[in-house]
Amino acid sequence: ERTTHPNQGVYNICRGQKITITHLAETLGQIAQYTPKIVYAPERSGDIKQSQGSTLKLHQRFGFKAETELKDGLSETYDFFLSQKETNSAKEAMTLSAGRPF
């Protein structure tokens, strides 16, 4: 018989604030120093205009309260992935130049 852990479940890790896809794209563009080309298609039935996650379940279970602003969190995440890309590129370059794994 399968048992579950009491903390098992789906939790939103977010700030609990509304955001639009446009705002998200523009914020990511600022962080990456890139101006995204945003193309608006005709609205479709059921389109989500704003997204807002709730942290209520996470707060009730673990006492979680978001302290990081959206732009700061995205910036830290972007920097992390950029550093991983640079690390992996350096390892690949060493593998290619030496002819064997780093």
Backbone hydrogen bonds, N-H to C=O, Kabsch-Sander energy under -0.5 kcal/mol:
donor,donor_aa,acceptor,acceptor_aa,energy
8,Q,5,H,-1.9
11,Y,9,G,-0.5
13,I,11,Y,-0.5
14,C,12,N,-0.8
19,I,51,S,-1.7
24,L,20,T,-2.3
25,A,21,I,-2.8
26,E,22,T,-2.6
27,T,23,H,-2.5
28,L,24,L,-2.6
29,G,25,A,-2.2
30,Q,26,E,-2.1
31,I,27,T,-2.1
32,A,28,L,-2.5
33,Q,29,G,-0.6
33,Q,30,Q,-0.7
34,Y,29,G,-3.0
38,I,36,P,-0.9
39,V,37,K,-0.6
40,Y,38,I,-0.5
41,A,39,V,-0.6
47,D,44,R,-2.1
49,K,47,D,-0.6
51,S,19,I,-2.7
59,H,55,T,-3.0
60,Q,56,L,-2.9
61,R,57,K,-2.2
62,F,58,L,-2.7
63,G,58,L,-0.5
63,G,59,H,-1.9
64,F,58,L,-1.0
73,G,69,E,-2.7
74,L,70,L,-2.8
75,S,71,K,-2.4
76,E,72,D,-2.5
77,T,73,G,-2.2
78,Y,74,L,-2.8
79,D,75,S,-2.7
80,F,76,E,-2.1
81,F,77,T,-2.4
82,L,78,Y,-2.5
83,S,79,D,-2.4
84,Q,80,F,-2.1
85,K,81,F,-2.2
86,E,82,L,-2.3
87,T,83,S,-2.6
88,N,84,Q,-2.7
89,S,85,K,-2.5
90,A,86,E,-2.4
91,K,87,T,-2.2
92,E,88,N,-2.4
93,A,89,S,-2.5
94,M,90,A,-2.2
95,T,91,K,-2.1
96,L,92,E,-2.5
97,S,93,A,-2.6
98,A,94,M,-2.2
99,G,95,T,-1.7
